[in-house]
């Protein structure tokens, strides 16, 4: 952020007055907006829930409002008799709707009269101007006024008071605003527009002045309604870093031991707190008190029989709030049995953790040793809690210990909101008055505790209600039902403009520090005249300058210490890096040696495998050669034996056996050749031997058969006759 954007952000930050008149201006603004939202609603001035009002704000003007703020506005309207309760929402009374319609009609009447007078003035000076062109002038004037309000904010209201010293400067700045952002018109009409738009602001009639007041007052009310998003970072820097301790009653609502709307409001409030950079914490004292409260409530509930669900409503109403009432309400609405209810809530630590709440014991041990001081503060607290209905010494000591803890953690010095550092957030309205009293009667600079309602206003003031303030301004200007006819006194405008002048050229950080400090803002706003206000502003700036210098000195010391730590860390990192590099080199060397050994082993293994392969091949070749020779010899022997047997026709039993064996050997060799694949010569010899053997054997069988079937030879017969 820089340049014009920074100047604009600081200027709007200076205009921001969220705590003006102790917040009553903000309440009035929200009340008026709720009225306007109801009047513009299609449901005839009624909303069925607070959420629907919240949605209407977002849809119509782009504004975010909290349910608690709407609830307060609703209560105020009902109290004033302008609305009646309608379930969770409300409905405007008939006379209120009539008032709003009359207000709208009056506003339209003022507009018509103002433009009627302007029409006469313009046509008197430009008689040839057509009516259609004049209507274009009206639209351009309204758009031009929107630009003025967006650019100058509340300072634009000074045109209503031309005698104000700053008004002349504002007029001059307004006259420098060109009409370049307006729609293109014919050259003649453009010339008229340049003259008449400025004349309308410079020399307004009473009716035109009323119209301008209705338009320009919008910017004033926005000074108490919302922070400009452009200034959000400036304010957040001033708020972040603080620690907020939660009272037990806040934790009740946070973990669901309170009514539904209290739980929703508390969760939203703590979400805003975390979003601004604050941390949430509870002490061991709060954890112990919460655990004891849940145990006592459990004993109270479990001591009686479980009633029917339709009777649980009676039990829930017998006690105003409290864990017991919440337990019976859960049983009535959801059927949750007390046993299950307490079993769930007794283990509340995960619930706190999920909500970003830490248990912090910093400084608690030292406070526990301050027995006499604790007892003295208990006596100081007792008068404030007499009608609270709970004077348990343990409860009183719990509140007192937190005061002593917060004050000790804050330390001495000029305490303001922005440098407090530690807070105790409570829903107990009896603690803030006690926080303003001391044992010696001295004045308290800054109370140790803050009520949730006040904390919501503070946190909400630091968060923009809109993402685009300029668009919101335009949307509000074009809304017909917003009651903006209240007079805007000159002193109010002067007050805000005076703040703009003070911070117009100030350092952005310094301006945000002052404006983020609610005590300074309240002190400035209570000033009775300009001189006193100037003194307050100068004093605030001087104090904040001292605080900023102290912060800068502390930051420089921290930075120097950080630089030394960084140098040590860098040196240690370098040494560690060198050690790692040495280890890496050793590891690389070892890996290289292992790799060489591995390659050598692989080479030896490869050679051994190759040698074994050659030996196997040679043995196989030798085996095949021997078998081939044996096969050839056997085949030849078998063939010769068969031939001789055939040739000599000497077939005897031994001969038959020899022939059979030779034939079997030949057949076996042939089969072996088929399995093992011998050389060609061996194969041919085996085939030949087998064939001859088979032939001889077959021939022998054939010859023997012929011999048995033929008559014996003659010499055999002679020998037989003898």
Rosetta blueprint (number, residue, H / E / L):
1 X L
2 X L
3 X H
4 X H
5 X H
6 X H
7 X H
8 X H
9 X H
10 X H
11 X H
12 X H
13 X H
14 X H
15 X H
16 X L
17 X L
18 X L
19 X L
20 X H
21 X H
22 X H
23 X H
24 X H
25 X H
26 X H
27 X H
28 X H
29 X H
30 X H
31 X H
32 X H
33 X H
34 X H
35 X H
36 X H
37 X H
38 X H
39 X H
40 X H
41 X L
42 X L
43 X L
44 X L
45 X L
46 X E
47 X E
48 X L
49 X L
50 X H
51 X H
52 X H
53 X H
54 X H
55 X H
56 X H
57 X H
58 X H
59 X H
60 X H
61 X H
62 X L
63 X L
64 X L
65 X L
66 X L
67 X H
68 X H
69 X H
70 X H
71 X H
72 X H
73 X H
74 X H
75 X H
76 X H
77 X H
78 X H
79 X H
80 X H
81 X L
82 X L
83 X E
84 X E
85 X E
86 X E
87 X L
88 X L
89 X E
90 X E
91 X E
92 X E
93 X L
94 X H
95 X H
96 X H
97 X H
98 X H
99 X H
100 X H
101 X H
102 X H
103 X H
104 X H
105 X H
106 X H
107 X H
108 X H
109 X H
110 X H
111 X H
112 X H
113 X H
114 X H
115 X H
116 X H
117 X H
118 X H
119 X H
120 X H
121 X H
122 X H
123 X H
124 X H
125 X H
126 X L
127 X L
128 X L
129 X L
130 X L
131 X H
132 X H
133 X H
134 X H
135 X H
136 X H
137 X H
138 X H
139 X H
140 X H
141 X H
142 X H
143 X H
144 X H
145 X H
146 X H
147 X H
148 X H
149 X H
150 X H
151 X H
152 X H
153 X H
154 X H
155 X H
156 X H
157 X H
158 X H
159 X H
160 X H
161 X L
162 X L
163 X L
164 X L
165 X H
166 X H
167 X H
168 X H
169 X H
170 X H
171 X H
172 X H
173 X H
174 X H
175 X H
176 X L
177 X L
178 X L
179 X L
180 X L
181 X L
182 X L
183 X L
184 X L
185 X L
186 X L
187 X H
188 X H
189 X H
190 X H
191 X H
192 X H
193 X H
194 X H
195 X H
196 X H
197 X H
198 X H
199 X H
200 X H
201 X H
202 X H
203 X L
204 X L
205 X L
206 X H
207 X H
208 X H
209 X H
210 X H
211 X H
212 X H
213 X H
214 X H
215 X H
216 X H
217 X H
218 X H
219 X H
220 X H
221 X H
222 X H
223 X H
224 X H
225 X H
226 X L
227 X L
228 X L
229 X H
230 X H
231 X H
232 X H
233 X H
234 X H
235 X H
236 X H
237 X H
238 X H
239 X H
240 X L
241 X L
242 X L
243 X E
244 X E
245 X E
246 X E
247 X L
248 X H
249 X H
250 X H
251 X H
252 X H
253 X H
254 X H
255 X L
256 X L
257 X L
258 X L
259 X L
260 X H
261 X H
262 X H
263 X H
264 X H
265 X H
266 X H
267 X H
268 X H
269 X H
270 X H
271 X H
272 X H
273 X H
274 X H
275 X H
276 X L
277 X L
278 X L
279 X E
280 X E
281 X E
282 X E
283 X L
284 X H
285 X H
286 X H
287 X H
288 X H
289 X H
290 X H
291 X H
292 X H
293 X H
294 X H
295 X H
296 X H
297 X H
298 X H
299 X H
300 X H
301 X H
302 X H
303 X L
304 X L
305 X L
306 X L
307 X L
308 X L
309 X H
310 X H
311 X H
312 X H
313 X H
314 X H
315 X H
316 X H
317 X H
318 X H
319 X L
320 X L
321 X L
322 X H
323 X H
324 X H
325 X H
326 X H
327 X H
328 X H
329 X H
330 X H
331 X H
332 X H
333 X H
334 X H
335 X L
336 X L
337 X L
338 X H
339 X H
340 X H
341 X H
342 X H
343 X H
344 X H
345 X H
346 X L
347 X L
348 X L
349 X H
350 X H
351 X H
352 X H
353 X H
354 X H
355 X L
356 X L
357 X E
358 X E
359 X E
360 X L
361 X L
362 X L
363 X L
364 X H
365 X H
366 X H
367 X H
368 X H
369 X L
370 X L
371 X H
372 X H
373 X H
374 X H
375 X H
376 X H
377 X H
378 X H
379 X H
380 X H
381 X H
382 X H
383 X L
384 X L
385 X L
386 X L
387 X L
388 X L
389 X L
390 X L
391 X L
392 X L
393 X H
394 X H
395 X H
396 X H
397 X H
398 X H
399 X H
400 X H
401 X H
402 X H
403 X H
404 X H
405 X H
406 X H
407 X H
408 X H
409 X H
410 X H
411 X L
412 X L
413 X L
414 X L
415 X L
416 X L
417 X H
418 X H
419 X H
420 X L
421 X L
422 X E
423 X E
424 X E
425 X E
426 X E
427 X L
428 X L
429 X L
430 X L
431 X H
432 X H
433 X H
434 X H
435 X H
436 X L
437 X L
438 X L
439 X L
440 X L
441 X L
442 X L
443 X L
444 X L
445 X L
446 X L
447 X L
448 X L
449 X E
450 X E
451 X E
452 X H
453 X H
454 X H
455 X H
456 X H
457 X H
458 X H
459 X H
460 X H
461 X H
462 X L
463 X L
464 X L
465 X L
466 X L
467 X L
468 X L
469 X H
470 X H
471 X H
472 X H
473 X H
474 X H
475 X H
476 X H
477 X H
478 X L
479 X L
480 X L
481 X L
482 X L
483 X L
484 X L
485 X L
486 X L
487 X L
488 X L
489 X L
490 X H
491 X H
492 X H
493 X H
494 X H
495 X H
496 X H
497 X H
498 X H
499 X H
500 X H
501 X H
502 X H
503 X H
504 X L
505 X L
506 X L
507 X L
508 X H
509 X H
510 X H
511 X H
512 X H
513 X H
514 X H
515 X H
516 X H
517 X L
518 X H
519 X H
520 X H
521 X H
522 X H
523 X H
524 X H
525 X H
526 X L
527 X L
528 X L
529 X L
530 X H
531 X H
532 X H
533 X H
534 X H
535 X H
536 X H
537 X H
538 X H
539 X H
540 X H
541 X H
542 X H
543 X H
544 X H
545 X H
546 X H
547 X H
548 X H
549 X H
550 X H
551 X H
552 X H
553 X H
554 X H
555 X H
556 X H
557 X H
558 X H
559 X H
560 X H
561 X H
562 X H
563 X H
564 X H
565 X H
566 X H
567 X H
568 X H
569 X H
570 X H
571 X H
572 X H
573 X H
574 X H
575 X H
576 X H
577 X H
578 X H
579 X H
580 X H
581 X H
582 X H
583 X H
584 X H
585 X H
586 X H
587 X H
588 X H
589 X H
590 X H
591 X H
592 X H
593 X H
594 X H
595 X H
596 X H
597 X H
598 X H
599 X H
600 X H
601 X H
602 X H
603 X H
604 X H
605 X H
606 X H
607 X H
608 X H
609 X H
610 X H
611 X H
612 X H
613 X H
614 X H
615 X H
616 X H
617 X H
618 X H
619 X H
620 X H
621 X H
622 X H
623 X H
624 X H
625 X H
626 X H
627 X H
628 X H
629 X H
630 X H
631 X H
632 X H
633 X H
634 X H
635 X H
636 X H
637 X H
638 X H
639 X H
640 X H
641 X H
642 X H
643 X H
644 X H
645 X H
646 X H
647 X H
648 X H
649 X L
650 X L
651 X L
652 X L
653 X H
654 X H
655 X H
656 X H
657 X H
658 X H
659 X H
660 X H
661 X H
662 X H
663 X H
664 X H
665 X H
666 X H
667 X H
668 X H
669 X H
670 X H
671 X H
672 X H
673 X H
674 X H
675 X H
676 X H
677 X L
678 X L
679 X L
680 X H
681 X H
682 X H
683 X H
684 X H
685 X H
686 X H
687 X H
688 X H
689 X H
690 X H
691 X H
692 X H
693 X H
694 X H
695 X H
696 X H
697 X H
698 X H
699 X H
700 X H
701 X H
702 X H
703 X H
704 X H
705 X H
706 X H
707 X H
708 X H
709 X H
710 X L
711 X L
712 X L
713 X L
714 X H
715 X H
716 X H
717 X H
718 X H
719 X H
720 X H
721 X H
722 X L
